[in-house]
Amino acid sequence: MRARDLLLGLAVAAAAVFAGLTLSSASDAPPDRAARFVRSSAVAYVHLSSDLDGEQWKRANRLAEELPTLALVRNDVLRPRLGEVLGDLDLDRDVRPWLGDEAALASVPVGTAQPELVLLSTKDEQASRRSLGEAGFHLAARYRGVQLLATGERRAAIADDFVVLGSDVQVRRALDVHADAGPALADNDEYRRLRDGLPDERVAHAYLARGTIQTRFAGPAALLAGA
């Protein structure tokens, strides 16, 4: 799937959130520590509150079955992109046992390409490291005091209770940002203003950088720029 398709899916996901995917009775907004790994230049970012066994996700899945748009985003946009980065890691079999309360997908420009970065919070570092090993990841190097794991063109690192997955340059840049060696999306004023304006009772939110849709789409879709 091309970046154009991904961005369209993210725009639909954002619209779905605004349309009523606010299912929890929690009093606090979901954590968003993943944004501290993402460069402020990200053109797209999707964040999920990943308590998959919680009532809000059960209700969200029921809603996705009732609304074809949500099912399309989940099945045809998000899952394939995650699958490309995860490789032999199976979401249900290998990731779910140690997945914490956050998961995120970011599209960050690197030259003329925009490879995706996946961030998965982990509640059991040993289990997540074991899953990576079983999926073929092996120790390749150290960077900023963190072990870099590799399999083929994919890289992984475990830092600050997050599994970081992507290309070599994406993972290294994510570790740079987390070490305050680059501007983070978490500190981007536009992103923070938009995120903080959302309801606390949400399972997901999506961000598209200002100008992203304007440069990638023509016609009425360009009106969504900055959503």
Contacts in CASP RR format, 6 or more apart in sequence:
PFRMAT RR
TARGET T0000
AUTHOR 0000-0000-0000
METHOD contacts of the structure
MODEL  1
MRARDLLLGLAVAAAAVFAGLTLSSASDAPPDRAARFVRSSAVAYVHLSS
DLDGEQWKRANRLAEELPTLALVRNDVLRPRLGEVLGDLDLDRDVRPWLG
DEAALASVPVGTAQPELVLLSTKDEQASRRSLGEAGFHLAARYRGVQLLA
TGERRAAIADDFVVLGSDVQVRRALDVHADAGPALADNDEYRRLRDGLPD
ERVAHAYLARGTIQTRFAGPAALLAGA
1 77 0 8 1.000
1 80 0 8 1.000
1 81 0 8 1.000
3 43 0 8 1.000
3 107 0 8 1.000
3 114 0 8 1.000
3 216 0 8 1.000
4 216 0 8 1.000
4 217 0 8 1.000
5 77 0 8 1.000
6 44 0 8 1.000
6 77 0 8 1.000
6 81 0 8 1.000
6 107 0 8 1.000
6 116 0 8 1.000
7 43 0 8 1.000
7 44 0 8 1.000
7 107 0 8 1.000
7 208 0 8 1.000
7 212 0 8 1.000
7 213 0 8 1.000
7 216 0 8 1.000
7 217 0 8 1.000
8 77 0 8 1.000
8 217 0 8 1.000
8 221 0 8 1.000
9 72 0 8 1.000
9 73 0 8 1.000
9 77 0 8 1.000
10 44 0 8 1.000
10 46 0 8 1.000
10 77 0 8 1.000
10 206 0 8 1.000
10 207 0 8 1.000
10 208 0 8 1.000
11 206 0 8 1.000
11 208 0 8 1.000
11 213 0 8 1.000
11 221 0 8 1.000
11 224 0 8 1.000
11 227 0 8 1.000
12 69 0 8 1.000
12 72 0 8 1.000
12 73 0 8 1.000
12 77 0 8 1.000
13 46 0 8 1.000
13 73 0 8 1.000
13 77 0 8 1.000
13 78 0 8 1.000
13 204 0 8 1.000
13 206 0 8 1.000
14 205 0 8 1.000
14 206 0 8 1.000
14 207 0 8 1.000
14 208 0 8 1.000
14 227 0 8 1.000
15 69 0 8 1.000
15 227 0 8 1.000
16 67 0 8 1.000
16 69 0 8 1.000
16 70 0 8 1.000
16 73 0 8 1.000
17 198 0 8 1.000
17 202 0 8 1.000
17 204 0 8 1.000
17 205 0 8 1.000
17 206 0 8 1.000
21 60 0 8 1.000
21 63 0 8 1.000
21 70 0 8 1.000
21 202 0 8 1.000
21 203 0 8 1.000
21 204 0 8 1.000
22 199 0 8 1.000
22 201 0 8 1.000
22 202 0 8 1.000
23 55 0 8 1.000
23 56 0 8 1.000
23 59 0 8 1.000
23 60 0 8 1.000
23 63 0 8 1.000
23 201 0 8 1.000
23 202 0 8 1.000
23 203 0 8 1.000
24 55 0 8 1.000
24 56 0 8 1.000
24 201 0 8 1.000
24 202 0 8 1.000
24 203 0 8 1.000
25 201 0 8 1.000
26 56 0 8 1.000
26 200 0 8 1.000
26 201 0 8 1.000
27 200 0 8 1.000
28 200 0 8 1.000
29 196 0 8 1.000
29 198 0 8 1.000
29 200 0 8 1.000
29 202 0 8 1.000
30 47 0 8 1.000
30 49 0 8 1.000
30 101 0 8 1.000
30 102 0 8 1.000
30 200 0 8 1.000
30 202 0 8 1.000
30 203 0 8 1.000
31 49 0 8 1.000
31 101 0 8 1.000
31 102 0 8 1.000
32 47 0 8 1.000
32 102 0 8 1.000
32 186 0 8 1.000
32 195 0 8 1.000
33 102 0 8 1.000
33 121 0 8 1.000
33 160 0 8 1.000
33 162 0 8 1.000
33 186 0 8 1.000
34 47 0 8 1.000
34 102 0 8 1.000
34 103 0 8 1.000
34 104 0 8 1.000
34 119 0 8 1.000
34 121 0 8 1.000
34 162 0 8 1.000
35 45 0 8 1.000
35 47 0 8 1.000
35 104 0 8 1.000
35 184 0 8 1.000
35 185 0 8 1.000
35 186 0 8 1.000
35 191 0 8 1.000
36 177 0 8 1.000
36 178 0 8 1.000
36 184 0 8 1.000
36 186 0 8 1.000
37 117 0 8 1.000
37 119 0 8 1.000
37 159 0 8 1.000
37 162 0 8 1.000
37 164 0 8 1.000
37 174 0 8 1.000
37 175 0 8 1.000
37 177 0 8 1.000
37 178 0 8 1.000
37 184 0 8 1.000
38 45 0 8 1.000
38 104 0 8 1.000
38 106 0 8 1.000
38 108 0 8 1.000
38 117 0 8 1.000
38 119 0 8 1.000
38 174 0 8 1.000
38 177 0 8 1.000
38 184 0 8 1.000
38 185 0 8 1.000
38 186 0 8 1.000
39 108 0 8 1.000
39 173 0 8 1.000
39 174 0 8 1.000
39 177 0 8 1.000
39 182 0 8 1.000
39 183 0 8 1.000
39 184 0 8 1.000
39 185 0 8 1.000
40 183 0 8 1.000
40 184 0 8 1.000
40 185 0 8 1.000
40 187 0 8 1.000
40 188 0 8 1.000
40 191 0 8 1.000
41 108 0 8 1.000
41 109 0 8 1.000
41 183 0 8 1.000
41 209 0 8 1.000
42 106 0 8 1.000
42 107 0 8 1.000
42 108 0 8 1.000
42 185 0 8 1.000
42 207 0 8 1.000
42 209 0 8 1.000
43 107 0 8 1.000
43 108 0 8 1.000
43 109 0 8 1.000
43 114 0 8 1.000
43 208 0 8 1.000
43 209 0 8 1.000
43 212 0 8 1.000
44 106 0 8 1.000
44 107 0 8 1.000
44 206 0 8 1.000
44 207 0 8 1.000
44 208 0 8 1.000
44 209 0 8 1.000
44 212 0 8 1.000
45 104 0 8 1.000
45 105 0 8 1.000
45 106 0 8 1.000
45 107 0 8 1.000
45 185 0 8 1.000
45 191 0 8 1.000
45 206 0 8 1.000
45 207 0 8 1.000
46 78 0 8 1.000
46 104 0 8 1.000
46 105 0 8 1.000
46 106 0 8 1.000
46 204 0 8 1.000
46 205 0 8 1.000
46 206 0 8 1.000
46 207 0 8 1.000
47 102 0 8 1.000
47 103 0 8 1.000
47 104 0 8 1.000
47 204 0 8 1.000
47 205 0 8 1.000
47 206 0 8 1.000
48 102 0 8 1.000
48 103 0 8 1.000
48 104 0 8 1.000
48 203 0 8 1.000
48 204 0 8 1.000
49 56 0 8 1.000
49 101 0 8 1.000
49 102 0 8 1.000
49 202 0 8 1.000
49 203 0 8 1.000
49 204 0 8 1.000
50 99 0 8 1.000
50 100 0 8 1.000
50 101 0 8 1.000
50 102 0 8 1.000
50 103 0 8 1.000
50 120 0 8 1.000
50 121 0 8 1.000
51 57 0 8 1.000
51 100 0 8 1.000
51 101 0 8 1.000
52 96 0 8 1.000
52 99 0 8 1.000
56 201 0 8 1.000
56 203 0 8 1.000
57 203 0 8 1.000
60 203 0 8 1.000
60 204 0 8 1.000
63 70 0 8 1.000
64 70 0 8 1.000
64 71 0 8 1.000
64 74 0 8 1.000
65 71 0 8 1.000
78 105 0 8 1.000
79 91 0 8 1.000
81 105 0 8 1.000
81 116 0 8 1.000
82 91 0 8 1.000
82 105 0 8 1.000
82 118 0 8 1.000
83 91 0 8 1.000
84 116 0 8 1.000
85 116 0 8 1.000
85 117 0 8 1.000
85 118 0 8 1.000
85 154 0 8 1.000
85 165 0 8 1.000
85 166 0 8 1.000
86 95 0 8 1.000
86 118 0 8 1.000
86 135 0 8 1.000
86 165 0 8 1.000
87 135 0 8 1.000
87 154 0 8 1.000
88 135 0 8 1.000
88 136 0 8 1.000
88 151 0 8 1.000
89 95 0 8 1.000
89 131 0 8 1.000
89 132 0 8 1.000
89 135 0 8 1.000
94 131 0 8 1.000
94 134 0 8 1.000
94 135 0 8 1.000
95 120 0 8 1.000
95 131 0 8 1.000
97 124 0 8 1.000
97 127 0 8 1.000
97 131 0 8 1.000
98 122 0 8 1.000
98 123 0 8 1.000
98 124 0 8 1.000
98 127 0 8 1.000
98 128 0 8 1.000
98 131 0 8 1.000
99 120 0 8 1.000
99 121 0 8 1.000
99 122 0 8 1.000
99 123 0 8 1.000
100 120 0 8 1.000
100 121 0 8 1.000
100 122 0 8 1.000
100 123 0 8 1.000
101 121 0 8 1.000
102 119 0 8 1.000
102 120 0 8 1.000
102 121 0 8 1.000
102 162 0 8 1.000
103 118 0 8 1.000
103 119 0 8 1.000
103 120 0 8 1.000
103 121 0 8 1.000
104 118 0 8 1.000
104 119 0 8 1.000
105 116 0 8 1.000
105 117 0 8 1.000
105 118 0 8 1.000
105 119 0 8 1.000
106 116 0 8 1.000
106 117 0 8 1.000
106 119 0 8 1.000
106 185 0 8 1.000
107 114 0 8 1.000
107 115 0 8 1.000
107 116 0 8 1.000
107 117 0 8 1.000
108 114 0 8 1.000
108 115 0 8 1.000
108 117 0 8 1.000
108 170 0 8 1.000
108 173 0 8 1.000
110 167 0 8 1.000
110 169 0 8 1.000
110 170 0 8 1.000
110 173 0 8 1.000
115 166 0 8 1.000
115 167 0 8 1.000
115 169 0 8 1.000
115 170 0 8 1.000
116 166 0 8 1.000
116 170 0 8 1.000
117 164 0 8 1.000
117 165 0 8 1.000
117 166 0 8 1.000
117 170 0 8 1.000
117 171 0 8 1.000
117 174 0 8 1.000
118 164 0 8 1.000
118 165 0 8 1.000
118 166 0 8 1.000
119 162 0 8 1.000
119 163 0 8 1.000
119 164 0 8 1.000
119 165 0 8 1.000
119 174 0 8 1.000
120 128 0 8 1.000
120 162 0 8 1.000
120 163 0 8 1.000
120 165 0 8 1.000
121 161 0 8 1.000
121 162 0 8 1.000
121 163 0 8 1.000
122 128 0 8 1.000
122 158 0 8 1.000
122 161 0 8 1.000
122 162 0 8 1.000
122 163 0 8 1.000
123 161 0 8 1.000
125 158 0 8 1.000
125 161 0 8 1.000
128 158 0 8 1.000
128 163 0 8 1.000
129 158 0 8 1.000
132 149 0 8 1.000
132 156 0 8 1.000
132 163 0 8 1.000
133 149 0 8 1.000
135 151 0 8 1.000
136 151 0 8 1.000
137 149 0 8 1.000
137 150 0 8 1.000
137 151 0 8 1.000
137 154 0 8 1.000
137 156 0 8 1.000
138 149 0 8 1.000
138 150 0 8 1.000
138 151 0 8 1.000
139 147 0 8 1.000
139 148 0 8 1.000
139 149 0 8 1.000
140 148 0 8 1.000
140 149 0 8 1.000
140 150 0 8 1.000
140 155 0 8 1.000
141 147 0 8 1.000
141 148 0 8 1.000
142 148 0 8 1.000
143 157 0 8 1.000
143 172 0 8 1.000
143 175 0 8 1.000
144 175 0 8 1.000
144 176 0 8 1.000
144 179 0 8 1.000
146 157 0 8 1.000
146 158 0 8 1.000
146 159 0 8 1.000
146 175 0 8 1.000
147 157 0 8 1.000
147 158 0 8 1.000
148 155 0 8 1.000
148 156 0 8 1.000
148 157 0 8 1.000
148 168 0 8 1.000
148 171 0 8 1.000
148 172 0 8 1.000
149 155 0 8 1.000
149 156 0 8 1.000
149 157 0 8 1.000
150 156 0 8 1.000
150 168 0 8 1.000
153 167 0 8 1.000
153 168 0 8 1.000
154 165 0 8 1.000
154 166 0 8 1.000
154 167 0 8 1.000
155 165 0 8 1.000
155 166 0 8 1.000
155 167 0 8 1.000
155 168 0 8 1.000
155 170 0 8 1.000
155 171 0 8 1.000
155 172 0 8 1.000
156 163 0 8 1.000
156 164 0 8 1.000
156 165 0 8 1.000
156 166 0 8 1.000
156 171 0 8 1.000
157 163 0 8 1.000
157 164 0 8 1.000
157 171 0 8 1.000
157 174 0 8 1.000
157 175 0 8 1.000
158 164 0 8 1.000
159 175 0 8 1.000
159 178 0 8 1.000
160 178 0 8 1.000
164 171 0 8 1.000
164 174 0 8 1.000
164 175 0 8 1.000
165 171 0 8 1.000
176 182 0 8 1.000
177 183 0 8 1.000
177 184 0 8 1.000
178 184 0 8 1.000
185 191 0 8 1.000
185 207 0 8 1.000
186 192 0 8 1.000
190 209 0 8 1.000
190 210 0 8 1.000
190 226 0 8 1.000
191 207 0 8 1.000
194 207 0 8 1.000
194 226 0 8 1.000
194 227 0 8 1.000
195 205 0 8 1.000
195 207 0 8 1.000
198 205 0 8 1.000
207 227 0 8 1.000
208 224 0 8 1.000
208 225 0 8 1.000
208 226 0 8 1.000
208 227 0 8 1.000
209 226 0 8 1.000
210 225 0 8 1.000
210 226 0 8 1.000
211 225 0 8 1.000
211 226 0 8 1.000
212 225 0 8 1.000
212 226 0 8 1.000
213 221 0 8 1.000
213 222 0 8 1.000
213 224 0 8 1.000
213 225 0 8 1.000
213 226 0 8 1.000
213 227 0 8 1.000
214 222 0 8 1.000
214 225 0 8 1.000
END
